Amino acid sequence: MVTVLFAIFACTVQAHKAASATRHQVLSYRPVFQDCRGAGGVHRLAIRRMEIDGHGMVLTVDPATLSTHLEPEKDFACTDTDDDRNADTRYIRAIHAPLPLAPPSGFLANVGLLRGTPAGSFITGDLCPSRKKLDRAFLERLEAVQSPLPLALSISGLWLIRHQADFQWLQQQQQSGALQITWVDHSYHHPYRPGRRLADNFLLMGGVDMRAEILDTEQLLIEESETPSVFFRFPGLISNPALMKLMGDYHLIVLGAGAWLAKTPRARPGDIILVHPNGNEPEGLRIFAAQLVGKKLPQPFREIDNAP
């Protein structure tokens, strides 16, 4: 019995060491905005700087395609820039798209990017903090429809920390080519109080550290070997003008939803579709599955980078 217990303990330690070996050390993570030129005429905009495992790195954006990259800072010559000097790029235009006026309530509901060009649609799934497991069966059904399946996952830091096995499963699906995941920042803590008025709920609560909510989630993704995108989705889709301005300061594109299926159960061509595969909203998954079988969802499903 002692021998068996020792063997189990040894295997557990080895598994922990193997998992730890893949986790990166990210230090000095901070926002910047710089024009970067690399070999062969490569043009990027750097939005974050950091050290990864002791090496200077930048999180860059291709201003034409919106794709993000983690790249060695030594590969680029970078100078500070601003939005005005990049106003004609697709990236900056998407960040500063016109917004509706704030209503008397003081908060904004579901603003930002709601839909793209009217061809197909865009699947997004929110991973808010949850005690329930990821609905892997739902995602596997999607994989059978289109391969690879483009999927934007809005991830909260607390979900990632508490669902390591599910997160690693998503990474495996991505590595196998079944899923093509765009990682969207969904805040770190995703604060919410049931019954509290929306003007004082979610990220509008007092005492919320927005810098930490944004950057800590991005840093956590990088520590787990993933690359954050240029998109941010507000918890509950609730924001206000001050938060929208802050997203622009951090050079993030706010992602809304043209069809939150549990609330607006019909998706139009070009819509950004919202479901919750984190177990918190099974009705949205049921509606999605039924409409998928009934061929009522606009297809093909497209990468969220193509929406702005």
C-alpha positions, 0 to 999 in steps of 0.5 A, spaced: 500 500 500 505 504 501 508 503 495 502 504 491 501 511 494 508 513 493 507 511 486 501 515 485 504 521 489 510 521 484 506 521 478 502 527 481 508 531 482 511 529 475 504 531 472 504 538 476 512 539 474 510 538 466 504 543 467 508 548 470 514 547 465 509 550 460 507 556 464 511 562 462 513 567 467 510 574 464 513 580 468 512 588 467 506 587 463 504 594 460 500 598 455 504 602 450 502 604 443 508 604 438 509 604 430 514 598 429 517 596 423 521 589 422 525 586 416 522 585 409 517 591 410 513 588 416 509 593 419 505 592 426 502 596 432 505 594 438 500 595 444 503 591 450 510 590 452 513 585 457 518 580 459 516 573 457 521 568 461 526 573 461 526 576 454 523 582 451 517 581 447 511 586 444 504 584 443 503 587 436 497 588 431 497 588 424 493 594 423 490 591 416 488 584 418 487 585 426 491 579 427 495 579 434 502 576 435 507 576 441 514 577 438 521 579 440 522 586 441 529 586 438 526 584 431 523 591 430 524 598 430 519 602 434 517 609 436 511 612 440 505 613 435 498 616 436 491 614 434 491 620 429 497 618 425 493 611 424 486 614 423 486 611 416 487 604 418 482 599 419 484 597 426 483 605 429 477 605 425 474 599 429 476 602 435 473 609 434 466 607 431 460 611 433 456 610 439 449 611 441 448 617 446 448 615 453 441 614 456 438 617 462 440 611 466 447 613 465 449 606 462 450 603 455 447 596 454 450 592 448 454 597 444 460 596 440 461 591 434 454 587 433 455 585 426 459 584 420 458 584 413 452 580 411 455 573 409 455 568 414 455 569 422 460 570 427 460 565 433 462 567 440 462 564 447 462 567 454 466 564 459 464 567 465 466 565 472 462 558 473 462 552 478 459 548 472 464 545 467 465 547 460 459 544 455 464 540 451 459 536 447 456 543 444 463 545 442 464 538 439 457 538 435 460 545 432 466 542 430 462 537 426 459 542 422 465 546 419 473 545 420 476 548 423 471 552 426 472 559 428 470 561 435 471 567 439 471 565 446 470 571 451 474 569 457 474 571 464 481 570 468 477 567 474 474 562 469 481 560 467 484 559 473 478 555 476 477 551 470 484 548 468 482 542 465 477 545 460 482 550 458 487 545 456 481 541 453 480 547 448 487 548 447 488 541 445 482 542 440 485 548 437 492 544 436 488 539 433 485 544 428 478 542 430 477 549 433 480 556 431 480 560 437 480 568 438 481 569 445 477 575 447 478 579 454 472 578 458 475 582 465 478 578 470 473 578 476 467 579 472 463 582 478 456 581 478 451 582 484 444 579 482 438 584 483 443 590 483 441 596 478 445 595 472 448 602 473 451 600 479 453 593 477 458 589 473 464 593 471 460 599 473 461 597 481 465 602 485 472 600 487 473 596 480 480 596 478 479 597 470 487 596 469 487 590 473 481 587 470 484 588 463 491 587 463 491 581 468 486 577 464 491 578 458 497 576 462 494 570 464 493 568 457 500 569 455 502 565 461 498 559 459 501 560 452 496 563 448 495 570 445 490 575 447 486 578 441 484 586 440 477 585 442 474 586 449 467 584 451 464 587 457 460 582 462 453 583 461 454 587 455 454 593 460 458 599 460 458 607 460 461 612 456 467 613 460 469 605 460 468 605 452 473 611 452 478 607 456 477 601 452 480 606 446 485 608 451 487 601 451 486 600 444 481 594 444 475 593 440 469 592 444 465 586 442 457 586 443 452 581 440 447 582 434 444 576 437 444 573 444 440 567 443 437 566 450 434 573 449 434 574 442 433 568 439 434 569 431 440 571 428 440 575 422 446 574 416 452 578 419 450 577 426 455 576 432 452 570 436 452 570 443 452 563 447 455 561 454 458 554 453 460 555 461 454 551 463 450 558 466 445 559 460 443 552 457 437 555 454 442 559 449 445 552 447 439 549 446 436 554 441 443 554 437 443 547 437 435 547 434 437 552 429 443 549 427 439 543 425 434 547 422 439 550 418 436 557 421 443 560 422 447 564 417 453 560 415 458 560 414 461 561 421 467 566 420 473 569 424 471 575 428 477 578 425 473 579 419 467 583 422 469 590 423 
